[in-house]
Amino acid sequence: MVAVFGRRSTLAGQGGGTMTAAAARPSPGRNPRLAKIHIARKELGLDEATYRAILGRVTGQTSAAGLGDDQLDAVLDDFKAKGWKPRAIAGGKAAPRPAGARRPAADHPAAGKARALWISLHQLGAVHDPRETALEAFARRQLGVERLQWADQGLVYKLIEALKAMAERAGWSQDLAGVDPRDQVAVLRERLAAAITARLRSPRP
């Protein structure tokens, strides 16, 4: 490999520091790191644009080919933060997930909000299946990511807005203009109760 000098690439670090390409030196462990990145990308279901955006945000570059070991480690750490867990067994191969094992539900704040909306929409009759698997399937269609836990948080707003649009169509207003932030949750709950009551009272076709 030919080292490129005079060219700087930044790597976000703790405290807002940066790292130069010279500091991110390649090593014999480079190829295994690259392999892990490509495995993680596949398992996270990241499309090309999302993958490049993550590389750019974490390292300042949009291709893993020019990254040093420290930068590759930072990308892997970002993937792990999104829920990716490398599994290894003897021989260095990924261990298969036990048959029937349930994946943990997404636990970031945006996922919690999406889940609350999903369950509320089920109570309202706008969603037939309240299970986590159904929410994950809906999120997959909206975001193009295999699991909600792995979705870039900058994109999850699209899922939230789609759920709010469903609520509006079902008669549950999401307009909080002029409502004190401290009262917004209570207001939405009252509106949901009113919408459910109205639906129960309306004659069925």
N, C-alpha and C positions, 0 to 999 in steps of 0.2 A: 504494500500500500504506500502511496506517495503522500507525504504530509503536505498540507497546504498551509503556508505561513502568510501572515499579513492579513488574513481574513478572520473576522470576528463573528462568532455566533453567540447569542446570549442564552443563558439558562436561568430562569427565575429561581431564586433561592430564598432561604429564610432571611427575613430582615430586609428584603428588597434587593439583595446583592445579585451580581451577575457572574457568569463563568465564561471564560473565553474558550475557543475551540482548542487552543494549545493546552488548557488545563484539563480538557476532556480527552485524555489520551486513549487510543485503542489498546486492547489487550487480547490475549488468547480467548478471553471470555466474550468477545464481541459477537461472534456468530450465534452462540446460545442465546444471548440477549435479543438479537434480531429475531431469532426463531420464536422466542417467547412473545415478542411484540406482535408478530403475525398471527400466532395462535390466539393471543388475547383479543386481537382485532376481530378475528373470525367468531370467537365465542361470545364477544360482546355484541356482535351483529352490527358493527359500525360500517356505515357506507363510506365511500371515498371522501366526500366533502367533510363529513364529521371527523373522520380519522385525520385528515390534513389539518383541520381546524385545531384539533387537540395537539398535534405536533407543533403547530405554530404557536399556540398559547404557552406550551410548556417549555419549548426549546428555542423558539424564534425561527425555526426552519420547518419546511413542509415535507421533507423527505427524510426517512430514517437512514438512508444510505450515507449521509454525511455526518451523522451524529457520533460523538464519542461515547465512551462507556458510561460516564456520569450522566450524560444526557439521556442515554437509553434507559438507565436506571430510573431517572426521573419520570420518563414516559410510563414505565412499568408501574411505578408507584401511583401515578395518576389512574391507570387502569385498575389497580387494586382498590383505590379509593372509590371507584365506580362499582365495585363488587366482584371484580374478577379475582379468582383464587387459583393460582397455579397448583396443579395436583401432580405429584410425581411418585413413581414407584421404581423398583429396581430396574436398571437399564435406562432410566431417564425418560421413560414414556409417561404420558398423562394417564393417571388412574381413572378408570371409568366410574361414573356416578352410580351408586347402588341403585338397583332396580326399584322403582316405586318411591325413591327418596324425594321429598318435597323441597323445592327451592324456597329459601326464606323470602318473605315479602319485602318489597322495596321500603326502605326506612328513612329516606330523606324527606325534608319538609314538604316539597312539592308533591311527592308521592302520597304523603298523608292527606294533603288537601284534595288530590284527585280521588283518593279512596273514599273520603268523606262525601264528596259529590256523587260518586258512583253509587254508594249505598243509599244516599238520599234520593237519587233518581229511581232506584229500585222501589223504595217506599212510595214514590210518586207514581209508579207504574210505567215510567219511561224506559227503564232497563229491566229486562226479564231475568237476567242471571246476576246475582249480587256477588258471586264468588271472585276471588282474587284472579283466578285463571281467566275469567271473562274480562276483567279490567286490563289484564296484561295483553290479551288479544286485541282489545280496542286500542291500547297504547301502541302496540306494534304497528297497527294500520296507520295511526296518526303520525308516529315519529320515525317509523322505519328502523327501530332498534328492537333486538330480540327480547330484552327485558327492561322494564321500567327502571330498575335499579341502576342500569348501565347508561341510561339516557343522559346526555349532556344537559345540565340544569338550565343552561341558557335556552334550550329548546322546549323544555317541559311546559312552558307557558302555552304552547300550541295545544297541548292536551287539555289544560285547564280551560282554555277558551272554548274548545270544542264541547266540553262537558257543560259549560255555562250556557252555550247556545242550545243544547238539548233541554236544559232546565227552562230557558225562556220559552221554547216551543211548547213545553208541557205546562206552562202557566205559572212557573216559579220565577218571579222577577229577581234578577241579579244586580239590578241598578242600585248602587249605594251612594250615588251623588248626594252630597249634603248630609249624609249620615255620619255621626261621630264614630271614629274608628273603634272606640270602646264599646259601641252598641251594635256594631255590624253583625257579629255572630248571632246575637239575640234577634235582630231584625230578620236575618235570613231564616232562622228557625221558625219564627212566627209566620213568615211568608210561606215556608214549606208546609207547615201545619194547615194553613188556610187553603193552599193549593190541593193538598191531599183531601181535605174535607170537601172542597168543591168538586173534586173528581168523584168522590164516593156518592155525592148527592146527584150528580148528573146522570140522566138516564142512559143506560147502555144500549148501543145499537142492536 
